[in-house]
Amino acid sequence: MTLISRMRFLGLLVAALSFFADQLLKWYLLGPFGLMERGRFRITFFFDLLPIFNQGVSYGLFPQEGMGRWVLFCIAVVLLLGLFYLLLNVYDSFCAIGLGLIIGGGIGNAFDRWFYGAVFDFIFLHIGDFRWFVFNLADCSIMLGIGLVSCYFVFRSSEGGTIFGAKNVDDCPFRAVEEDISVVTTSLGPEISGDDDVCKS
């Protein structure tokens, strides 16, 4: 199995695990646990289970009704397809895990929107007078994935790399970058084909 095949498998595995974990927990809370009937359920002094159906994006932002919710659904599908394309071309395990978390969480929320007409949120954090948005496990996956991918690019860029965090071909996290570089170096001649800095901007 090639490196890119291993990264694809890793990312898809993470996406599948995050999706099924999110949906399994939602199924349990809505079904056997009966959270809708129980209402707000105290876990600790700062953490409650509070069932709501969110018609907006993550954390209840930009709520939409009617046609608006389908617009959000279509936007989510387009974004997920773009992330899936990146995942198929990723070389780095850090990026693969991050993209997998984002994709899995995004599919989980899109699944809710398609079948319920809204996203089921239930995690409510609060300390004193502070109240955070109600969210779900899929939102956690998305934010963690964004954090991992962002950290990868930030640390790579701090080392002097490009926006892809790459100083040379071997450091390029996405296959598309390496393929574009290969075309350029081939057309310019053999004298630069061995240059390790061709991934620099």
Secondary structure, 3 states (H helix, E strand, C coil): CCHHHHHHHHHHHHHHHHHHHHHHHHHHHHCCCCHHHHCCEECCCCEEEEEEEECCCHHHCCCCCCHHHHHHHHHHHHHHHHHHHHHHCECCHHHHHHHHHHHHHHHHHHHHHHHHCCEEEEEEEEECCEECCCECHHHHHHHHHHHHHHHHHHHHHHCCCCCCCCCCHHHCCEHHHHHHHHHHHHHHCHHHCCCCCCCCC
